[in-house]
Amino acid sequence: MEEITEKRMKSRYRDFDEDAQSGEIFERAYRFDLLEEIRKAGLYPYYKKIERNDGPVARIDGRETLMFGSNNYLGLTTHPDVRRAAAEAALEYGTSMTGSRLLNGSTPLHEALEEELADFVGKQSALVFATGYQANVGALSGIVGKGCIAFVDRFSHASIHDALRVARGEGRVFRHNDPEDLGRALAEAPGRSGRMIVVDGVYSMEGDVAKLPEIVRVAERHHARIYVDDAHGLGVLGRGGRGTVDSFGLTDRVDLIMGTFSKSLASIGGFVAGEKSVVDYIRHFGRAILFSASLAPPNAAAARKALEILRREPERAERVCENGRRLREGLARCGFDVGQSETPIVPVAVGSELNTLLLWRELLLSGVFVNPVLYPAVPREKGLLRTSTMATHTEKQIDEAVEKIAEAGRKLGVIA
């Protein structure tokens, strides 16, 4: 493996950021050779092949590896009932509806899932999309129209920021989880504008929870609606996993709740839930649902069965949080900075991009898979390892992961 230096990484990132685009449209792609250097150094962390997925344990590079880099929070992706439901749906409806929900893409599965999701999160109606990304783009671009302003947390998911580039309304960013800054932004907005506050329930990189009670008070003071992306809170927080909004008792004071199936609900897809008239408007004016094929029946069936299991076994939500607490406290005792997470997402602060990649590789070689998070997902020199637990992790597996992360951290000087 060739050596790559911190200085070289910083230089190439800076060149990539600052180079002007001119002439040949592929110029930046041709010049960005840092990825190839990282590959040659054996530090490329992305697109790893998962050769077998057994939940807490996966086969990667031919080795049994503890999986602490998955969003499979409830451990349901390999549940036999979920697998069976997906297989039966494929046999009954085929592998795809090959059309949009508007036209030939709806089945009784889709409609039943929507009814059950709306009931679960305490809203009148829900609309299912093919992905979580599509749910945010479809809902927000549909309702943030001309003359409206969306006030978005700086750390909200990329799909939210992308949605507001598509929307006819305006997007304004406020400081992360800062209700006071949000209040200032709202006070500066034109008085007659429609207003929507958009936040994540749980922030995906560092696992911190939105300050929803304060945000709701600010919203009500300034006559703004509230949209919560609860992709990482659904199935984890609240009564029986009903999500972040429920955990604060604010279901009736938050207007729209978005969630995904690719985390706790063992599938792929997303939904938006709220007042029937608002959801129906999105159903007919959200371009992402009008001009895209519908959620495949096996995916709808898998999500529906996972939701059924969650309702039957709410202790899974409690267990994943307990496992997150065990991992977080174990890493903190070893001297790691694990931030302010209150969820199964446990960030491990590292610092430089190179050290983050070196620690990631050391852990993979020792049999622990985690996710390195680098610029631009986080600021430069603020690299971290994103770890996360499942309800199906054992205490022994968590303790083994803590031990191996600590050993690698000491070896690389991340902790003393």
C-alpha positions in Angstrom: 0.0 0.0 0.0 1.3 3.5 -0.9 1.5 6.1 1.8 -0.9 9.1 1.9 -0.2 12.1 4.1 -2.6 14.4 5.9 -1.0 17.4 4.1 -1.7 15.7 0.7 -5.3 15.1 1.6 -5.9 18.6 2.8 -4.3 20.0 -0.4 -6.4 17.9 -2.8 -9.6 18.7 -0.9 -8.8 22.4 -1.1 -8.0 22.2 -4.8 -11.2 20.4 -5.5 -13.2 23.0 -3.6 -11.5 26.1 -5.0 -11.0 25.1 -8.6 -13.2 27.0 -10.9 -15.2 25.0 -13.5 -14.2 26.0 -17.0 -14.1 24.5 -20.4 -14.6 20.7 -20.4 -17.5 19.8 -18.2 -15.7 16.7 -16.9 -12.6 18.6 -15.9 -13.1 18.5 -12.2 -13.8 14.7 -12.4 -10.6 14.1 -14.3 -8.6 16.2 -11.9 -10.0 14.8 -8.7 -7.4 12.0 -8.2 -7.6 11.9 -4.3 -9.9 8.9 -4.4 -7.4 6.8 -6.4 -4.7 7.7 -4.0 -6.8 6.7 -1.0 -7.6 3.4 -2.8 -3.9 2.7 -3.4 -3.2 3.4 0.3 -5.8 0.8 1.3 -8.0 3.4 3.0 -11.0 3.6 0.7 -14.0 3.0 3.0 -17.0 3.2 0.6 -19.1 0.7 -1.4 -17.8 -2.3 0.7 -19.4 -5.5 -0.4 -21.6 -7.1 2.3 -21.2 -10.8 1.4 -23.8 -11.9 3.9 -26.1 -10.0 6.3 -27.1 -11.7 9.5 -27.9 -8.5 11.4 -25.4 -7.9 14.2 -22.8 -10.0 12.3 -22.0 -9.6 8.6 -19.4 -11.3 6.3 -17.1 -8.6 4.8 -13.9 -9.4 2.9 -14.5 -13.0 3.7 -14.5 -12.4 7.5 -17.2 -12.5 10.1 -17.5 -8.9 11.2 -19.5 -7.2 14.0 -21.8 -4.8 12.3 -21.9 -1.4 14.1 -22.5 0.6 11.0 -26.1 -0.2 10.1 -29.4 1.6 10.5 -31.2 -1.7 11.1 -32.1 -0.4 14.6 -34.7 -3.1 15.5 -32.8 -5.9 13.8 -35.8 -6.8 11.6 -34.2 -7.0 8.2 -33.5 -10.7 8.6 -36.6 -11.5 10.7 -38.3 -14.6 9.1 -41.7 -13.0 9.2 -40.5 -10.0 7.3 -38.7 -12.1 4.7 -41.8 -14.2 4.3 -44.1 -11.2 3.9 -41.8 -9.8 1.2 -41.7 -13.1 -0.7 -45.4 -13.6 -0.6 -46.0 -10.1 -1.9 -43.7 -10.7 -4.8 -45.6 -13.9 -5.6 -49.0 -12.1 -5.4 -48.2 -8.8 -7.0 -44.9 -9.3 -8.8 -41.6 -7.5 -8.1 -42.8 -4.1 -9.3 -45.9 -2.2 -10.3 -43.9 -0.5 -13.0 -45.9 2.7 -12.7 -46.5 5.8 -10.5 -48.9 5.8 -7.6 -51.1 8.2 -9.5 -51.7 5.7 -12.3 -51.2 1.9 -12.0 -48.8 1.8 -9.0 -51.2 1.4 -6.0 -52.2 -1.9 -4.4 -54.1 -2.8 -1.3 -50.7 -3.2 0.4 -49.8 0.5 -0.2 -53.2 1.7 1.1 -53.1 -0.6 4.2 -49.6 0.5 5.0 -50.6 4.2 4.8 -53.5 3.7 7.1 -51.4 1.8 9.7 -48.6 4.4 9.6 -51.0 7.3 10.1 -52.6 5.5 13.0 -49.1 4.6 14.5 -47.8 8.2 14.5 -51.2 9.7 15.4 -52.1 11.6 12.2 -55.2 11.6 10.0 -53.5 10.4 6.8 -50.2 9.2 5.4 -48.7 8.9 1.9 -46.0 6.3 1.0 -43.1 7.1 -1.3 -40.5 4.8 -2.9 -37.6 6.2 -0.8 -37.2 8.5 2.2 -35.3 11.0 0.0 -38.2 11.0 -2.4 -40.6 11.6 0.5 -38.9 14.8 1.6 -38.5 16.1 -2.0 -42.1 15.3 -2.9 -43.7 16.7 0.3 -41.6 19.8 0.7 -41.4 20.8 -3.0 -45.2 20.3 -3.1 -46.1 22.5 -0.1 -43.4 25.2 0.1 -44.8 27.2 -2.8 -44.3 30.7 -4.2 -44.3 33.3 -1.4 -43.6 30.6 1.3 -40.4 30.3 3.3 -39.0 27.1 4.9 -36.6 27.6 7.8 -34.3 24.6 7.9 -31.8 23.4 10.5 -28.3 23.6 9.1 -27.7 19.9 9.8 -31.0 18.6 8.4 -30.7 15.8 5.9 -29.4 16.5 2.4 -32.8 15.5 0.9 -34.4 18.4 2.7 -32.0 20.9 1.4 -32.3 19.4 -2.1 -36.1 19.6 -1.8 -36.0 23.3 -1.2 -33.8 23.8 -4.3 -36.7 22.3 -6.3 -39.5 24.1 -4.4 -40.9 27.4 -5.7 -40.6 28.9 -2.2 -37.5 30.1 -0.4 -35.3 28.2 2.0 -33.5 29.8 4.9 -31.0 28.0 7.2 -30.7 28.5 11.0 -28.0 27.4 13.3 -28.1 23.7 14.4 -30.7 23.0 17.1 -30.8 26.6 18.1 -34.4 27.8 18.8 -33.2 31.3 19.5 -31.5 31.7 16.1 -34.7 30.2 14.5 -36.7 32.9 16.3 -34.5 35.6 14.9 -34.8 34.2 11.4 -38.6 34.1 11.7 -38.8 37.6 13.0 -36.8 38.9 10.0 -39.1 37.2 7.5 -41.9 39.1 5.7 -45.0 39.2 7.7 -47.4 37.8 5.1 -45.2 34.8 4.0 -46.3 31.2 4.6 -43.8 29.7 7.0 -42.6 26.1 7.6 -40.0 25.0 10.1 -38.1 21.9 9.0 -36.0 19.8 11.4 -34.8 16.3 11.9 -36.2 14.5 14.9 -32.8 12.7 15.4 -29.8 14.0 13.5 -28.3 11.2 11.5 -24.5 11.9 11.9 -24.2 12.6 15.7 -27.5 11.2 17.0 -28.6 14.3 18.9 -32.3 15.0 19.3 -34.1 18.1 18.1 -35.2 20.6 20.8 -38.8 20.2 19.7 -40.5 21.7 22.8 -38.6 25.0 22.3 -39.0 24.8 18.5 -42.8 24.3 18.8 -43.1 27.4 21.1 -41.1 29.5 18.6 -43.3 28.2 15.8 -46.5 29.0 17.6 -45.3 32.5 18.5 -44.5 33.2 14.8 -47.5 31.4 13.3 -45.3 28.8 11.5 -46.0 25.2 10.6 -43.6 22.4 11.6 -42.3 19.5 9.5 -40.2 16.8 11.3 -38.1 14.3 9.4 -38.1 11.4 11.9 -36.2 8.9 9.8 -33.9 8.0 12.8 -36.4 8.5 15.6 -39.2 6.2 14.3 -39.0 2.8 15.9 -36.5 4.1 18.5 -38.0 6.9 20.6 -41.5 7.6 22.0 -44.1 5.2 23.2 -43.5 1.8 21.6 -41.2 3.5 19.0 -43.7 6.1 17.8 -40.9 8.6 17.3 -39.4 11.8 18.5 -42.5 13.9 18.2 -44.4 11.4 20.4 -41.5 11.2 22.9 -42.2 14.9 23.7 -46.0 14.6 23.6 -46.2 17.0 20.7 -48.1 15.0 18.1 -51.0 17.5 18.0 -48.6 20.5 17.7 -46.4 19.2 14.8 -48.0 19.4 11.4 -46.2 16.9 9.3 -44.2 13.9 10.3 -41.9 12.2 7.8 -40.4 8.7 8.3 -38.5 6.1 6.4 -38.6 2.3 6.1 -34.9 1.8 5.6 -34.0 2.0 9.3 -36.4 0.5 11.9 -38.9 -0.9 9.4 -36.5 -3.2 7.6 -37.3 -2.2 4.0 -36.9 0.8 1.7 -39.3 3.7 1.2 -40.7 6.6 3.1 -43.9 8.4 4.1 -45.3 11.7 5.2 -48.2 11.9 7.6 -50.5 14.8 8.6 -53.9 16.3 8.1 -55.9 14.5 5.4 -56.3 17.6 3.2 -52.6 18.4 3.3 -51.5 14.9 2.5 -54.0 14.7 -0.3 -52.6 17.9 -1.7 -49.1 16.4 -1.7 -50.6 13.2 -3.3 -51.6 15.3 -6.3 -48.9 18.0 -6.4 -45.7 16.3 -5.1 -43.8 15.8 -8.3 -41.6 13.1 -6.8 -44.5 10.8 -6.4 -46.2 11.8 -9.7 -43.2 11.2 -11.9 -41.6 8.1 -10.2 -42.6 4.5 -10.0 -44.3 3.4 -6.8 -42.8 1.5 -3.9 -42.4 -2.1 -4.9 -45.0 -4.5 -3.3 -42.3 -6.6 -1.6 -40.9 -3.5 0.1 -44.4 -2.3 1.1 -45.1 -5.8 2.6 -41.8 -5.9 4.5 -42.4 -2.4 6.0 -45.9 -3.4 7.0 -44.8 -6.6 8.7 -42.0 -4.8 10.5 -44.5 -2.2 11.8 -46.7 -5.1 13.0 -43.8 -6.7 14.8 -42.9 -3.3 16.4 -46.4 -2.9 17.7 -46.4 -6.4 19.0 -42.9 -6.2 20.5 -42.4 -2.6 21.7 -39.5 -3.8 23.9 -37.4 -3.8 20.8 -37.4 0.1 20.9 -36.4 0.0 24.5 -33.6 -2.6 23.9 -32.0 -0.6 21.0 -31.8 2.4 23.2 -30.3 0.4 26.1 -27.7 -1.0 23.7 -26.9 2.5 22.5 -26.4 3.6 26.1 -24.1 0.7 26.8 -22.0 1.4 23.7 -21.9 5.2 24.4 -21.0 4.8 28.1 -18.4 2.2 27.3 -16.6 4.4 24.7 -16.8 7.4 27.0 -15.1 5.5 29.8 -12.3 4.7 27.4 -11.8 8.4 26.8 -13.5 8.9 23.5 -15.6 12.1 22.8 -19.0 10.7 22.0 -20.9 14.0 21.8 -24.4 14.6 23.0 -26.2 11.6 21.5 -29.3 10.3 23.3 -30.0 7.6 20.7 -28.5 4.4 19.3 -26.3 6.6 17.0 -23.0 7.0 18.8 -20.5 9.4 17.1 -16.8 8.9 17.9 -14.9 12.1 17.4 -11.5 11.5 15.7 -10.4 14.8 14.1 -8.3 14.6 10.9 -9.6 12.9 7.8 -6.5 10.7 7.6 -6.8 9.5 11.3 -10.5 8.8 10.7 -9.7 6.5 7.8 -6.8 4.9 9.6 -9.0 4.1 12.6 -11.8 2.8 10.3 -9.3 0.5 8.6 -7.8 -0.8 11.9 -11.3 -1.6 13.1 -12.3 -3.4 10.0 -9.2 -5.5 10.1 -10.0 -6.4 13.7 -13.6 -7.4 12.8 -15.7 -4.3 13.6 -17.5 -2.4 10.8 -18.3 1.3 11.5 -18.9 4.3 9.2 -16.3 7.0 8.7 -17.8 10.4 8.3 -15.6 13.0 6.5 -15.7 16.4 5.0 -18.1 17.7 3.5 -20.5 15.7 5.6 -18.8 17.3 8.6 -16.4 20.3 8.8 -12.8 19.8 7.9 -10.7 18.3 10.8 -13.9 17.1 12.4 -13.9 13.6 11.1 -15.8 11.0 13.1 -16.8 7.4 13.2 -20.5 6.9 13.2 -21.4 3.8 15.2 -24.9 2.5 15.9 -26.5 -0.3 17.7 -29.4 -2.8 16.9 -31.9 -4.3 19.3 -30.4 -7.6 18.4 -26.9 -6.9 19.5 -25.8 -8.8 22.6 -24.1 -7.2 25.6 -21.0 -9.4 24.7 -20.9 -8.0 21.1 -21.2 -4.4 22.4 -18.4 -4.9 24.9 -16.2 -6.6 22.3 -16.7 -3.7 20.0 -15.9 -1.2 22.7 -12.7 -3.1 23.5 -11.6 -3.2 19.9 -12.4 0.5 19.2 -10.4 1.4 22.4 -7.5 -0.7 21.4 -7.4 0.8 17.9 -7.8 4.3 19.3 -4.9 3.9 21.7 -2.7 2.4 18.9 -3.3 5.5 16.7 -3.1 8.0 19.5 -6.8 9.1 19.3 -7.1 8.3 23.1 -4.4 7.9 25.7 
